[in-house]
Amino acid sequence: MQRPPPEDFLLKETKPHLGGGKVSGDKLTSTYDLVEQMQYLYVRVVKAKDLPAKDVTGSCDPYTEVKLGNYKGTTRHFEKKSNPEWNQVFAFSKDRIQASILEVTVKDKDVVRDDFIGRVFFDLNEIPKRVPPDSPLAPQWYRLEDRKGDKAKGELMLAVWMGTQADEAFPEAWHSDAATVSGTDALANIRSKVYLSPKLWYLRVNVIEAQDLQPSDKGRYPEVFVKAALGNQTLRTRISQSRTINPMWNEDMMFVAAEPFEEPLILSVEDRVAPNKEESLGRCAISLQMVDRRLDHKPVNTKWYNIEKHVVIMEGEKKKEIKFSSKIHMRICLEGGYHVLDESTHYSSDLRPTAKQLWKSSIGVLELGILNAQGLMPMKTKDGKGTTDAYCVAKYGQKWVRTRTIIDSFAPRWNEQYTWEVFDPCTVITIGVFDNCHLHGGDKPGGAKDSKIGKVRIRLSTLETDRVYTHSYPLLVLHPNGVKKMGEIHLAVRFTCSSLLNMMHMYSLPLLPKMHYIHPLTVSQLDNLRHQATQIVSMRLSRAEPPLRKEIVEYMLDVGSHMWSMRRSKANFFRIMGVLSGLIAVGKWFDQICNWKNPITTVLIHILFIILVMYPELILPTIFLYLFLIGVWYYRWRPRHPPHMDTRLSHADSAHPDELDEEFDTFPTTRHSDIVRMRYDRLRSIAGRIQTVVGDLATQGERLQSLLSWRDPRATALFVIFCLVAAIVLYVTPFQVVALLTGIYVLRHPRFRHKLPSVPLNFFRRLPARTDCML
């Protein structure tokens, strides 16, 4: 029996105060209800007017400073402008408020020392509260005061209110807990954002034939193939078997294309004139905007395309360019009936086809509250001490969300809530936690990458509808020196079903769209296309502002999970053994029945067997009734918590250090030749055992085939005679009698058994196999 994981790696149920109130049963009493309310003091600095001039030019370089206790935020400054407009929002966490007076000061930017223009004071006890969906608070003009409290020249338009993280000003506001971060790029890197994956299509290029090609060497048979390129993707057909100037292929090539279509499809016809030399016979560029879109299996119309070749010839001392135009016959279409796989099908978050016309209506809503994290490990060193600047990324369907970055905290509190439409319950949401290494702005090539802290997956089909799940999930990461807990993340999840009937109907539908079954893609095609899809998604999201970087996208999409891992192979083997353990247990139980280990049970089995033989119409009802009773019995012990990462199941806690080092090795390897040789020998020994098992299975199958093959004439003659006698006996004997006698013989008492193998088994083991013919 498998040992349970350590207590520190288990899921823990929590009871937070969600929505500003306690959970009442499975229902909550607040609108923003899956997070804990966080109070903020908001200050919106809109604009100023009639500011005094600092010199004879009649203008100033104003900016505004908002100060509350030790926290201070500033707007950008304008040069030579007496009526500036900032429209910036500042948010101060109520938990960190250290003063009772808010001070807003307007200053004049200067090279040596900034000049004071005027200020406005606010008593925090007099500030109004606002809770959405109330309309935004209207800003008001406030007369500036000088240092003595007298009225100064100029006015400032402000709005000040107390609110929560549900306020629409929250995402774009300057936050007091990020006061140490400066610069526009750095501030953009710490704000919460929502991203959308690009719309992906499969592009099918069916190359049929070409005509009127013009090879340079007329005296040889051309070896022609077609090379197609779309962005970084390049594929080629085989060399045409018809060695003429009118070759034929009729081959399909599949690409991944993303909207908006920025790059054309480039096709070139090539002639292999030598083993490592190719000559272009022409090329053409096709815009994907002009390509037909197919929603079903009906073929689109074929088209002839011009492929042009420019040749420069000399006429005397002059160069003359001649353009040859050949033709290529193709069928090109964008496949809208497939789902472009950018995730593994085992934990995909979206299974809909590309074409929106084929989408079915949603079956519910998934709501996720990202509350906080606890016990995070220091991810980098700053000023001689460890620190972590954590943020979360959640991915479901085409929608990615990123929380704001909490600066220098091992117990960050986000309390952000997000919502997704659900179209299939058998999907998975992925939540990752990362350390932000770009707080100083800029993305230098080869610069620091955001470190991964951990990842959580939640399968929607394991959740009860309309129930709020509040759990603390362990953040587990596998390192070369073993599995390590990086902290815990506290999540609140609710899956709300809009139509129970539609959701139940989904379980009868294919997992993937119809085209995956009508015109299935090969395994190698799917692997290659998934790799291209993940590259496109990571490239597009890294171009957003702020970027969702490549290392984040690849970690969330689990790129590299197909690479060889001894640890994962062991885990999968023991998973198979766990599945077969039930059959093995039934086999042992039946062996005990046959050997009369418990005579009472054996007698009862005899009686049940006789009843089923006499009344065979009871067999199937009995089986299904038995399964129904087992299901009802296990309902009392049904899982009450979502599944989570299991270190025991993954064999992460018992992996050998060398196995982990091999798993983290690059491809191709960078290890020393002696280590590679040792690992190769280990892999050979494992493959040798697998080879032996496969050979034994092949031997048993060949023995079955040899029953009627006359390879052993005496054995086949015996089997043929036995079949004739068995046919006659079974024809004249009622089937119930035969079944009854067979069952009683199998369940006979040990006194009537021999320890030697049975006659049929002896006969089967003597049959010939093709092992004698193996070298």
Sequence and secondary structure as in RCSB ss.txt:
>XXXX:A:sequence
MQRPPPEDFLLKETKPHLGGGKVSGDKLTSTYDLVEQMQYLYVRVVKAKDLPAKDVTGSCDPYTEVKLGNYKGTT
RHFEKKSNPEWNQVFAFSKDRIQASILEVTVKDKDVVRDDFIGRVFFDLNEIPKRVPPDSPLAPQWYRLEDRKGD
KAKGELMLAVWMGTQADEAFPEAWHSDAATVSGTDALANIRSKVYLSPKLWYLRVNVIEAQDLQPSDKGRYPEVF
VKAALGNQTLRTRISQSRTINPMWNEDMMFVAAEPFEEPLILSVEDRVAPNKEESLGRCAISLQMVDRRLDHKPV
NTKWYNIEKHVVIMEGEKKKEIKFSSKIHMRICLEGGYHVLDESTHYSSDLRPTAKQLWKSSIGVLELGILNAQG
LMPMKTKDGKGTTDAYCVAKYGQKWVRTRTIIDSFAPRWNEQYTWEVFDPCTVITIGVFDNCHLHGGDKPGGAKD
SKIGKVRIRLSTLETDRVYTHSYPLLVLHPNGVKKMGEIHLAVRFTCSSLLNMMHMYSLPLLPKMHYIHPLTVSQ
LDNLRHQATQIVSMRLSRAEPPLRKEIVEYMLDVGSHMWSMRRSKANFFRIMGVLSGLIAVGKWFDQICNWKNPI
TTVLIHILFIILVMYPELILPTIFLYLFLIGVWYYRWRPRHPPHMDTRLSHADSAHPDELDEEFDTFPTTRHSDI
VRMRYDRLRSIAGRIQTVVGDLATQGERLQSLLSWRDPRATALFVIFCLVAAIVLYVTPFQVVALLTGIYVLRHP
RFRHKLPSVPLNFFRRLPARTDCML
>XXXX:A:secstr
      GGGS EE    GGGS  BTTB SSSSTTS   EEEEEEEEEEES   SSTTS   EEEEEEETTEEEE 
   SS SS EEEEEEEEEGGG   SEEEEEEEE  SSS EEEEEEEEEGGG  B  TTS     EEEEEE TTS 
EEEEEEEEEEEEEETTSTTTTTSEEGGGTT  SHHHHHHTS EEEE   EEEEEEEEEEEES   S TTS   EE
EEEEETTEEEE    SS SSS EEEEEEEEEEESS  S EEEEEEEEEETTEEEEEEEEEE GGGSEEE SSS  
  EEEEEEEEEEEEETTEEEEEEEEEEEEEEEEEE SS    S GGG S    SSGGG     EEEEEEEEEEES
    EEETTEEE  EEEEEEETTEEEE   B S SS EEEEEEEEEES SS EEEEEEEE   TT    TT    
EEEEEEEEEGGGS BT EEEEEEEEEEEETTEEEEEEEEEEEEEEEES HHHHHHHTTS SS THHHHS   HHH
HHHHHHHHHHHHHHHHHTSSS   HHHHHHHTTTTTTS  HHHHHHHHHHHHHHHHHHHHHHHHHHHHHTTSSHH
HHHHHHHHHHHHHH GGGHHHHHHHHHHHHHHHHGGG   S     HHHHT SS  HHHHHHHT  SS  S HHH
HHHHHHHHHHHHHHHHHHHHHHHHHHHHHHTTTT SSHHHHHHHHHHHHHHHHHHHHS HHHHHHHHHHHHT  G
GG  SS  HHHHHHHTS  GGGG  
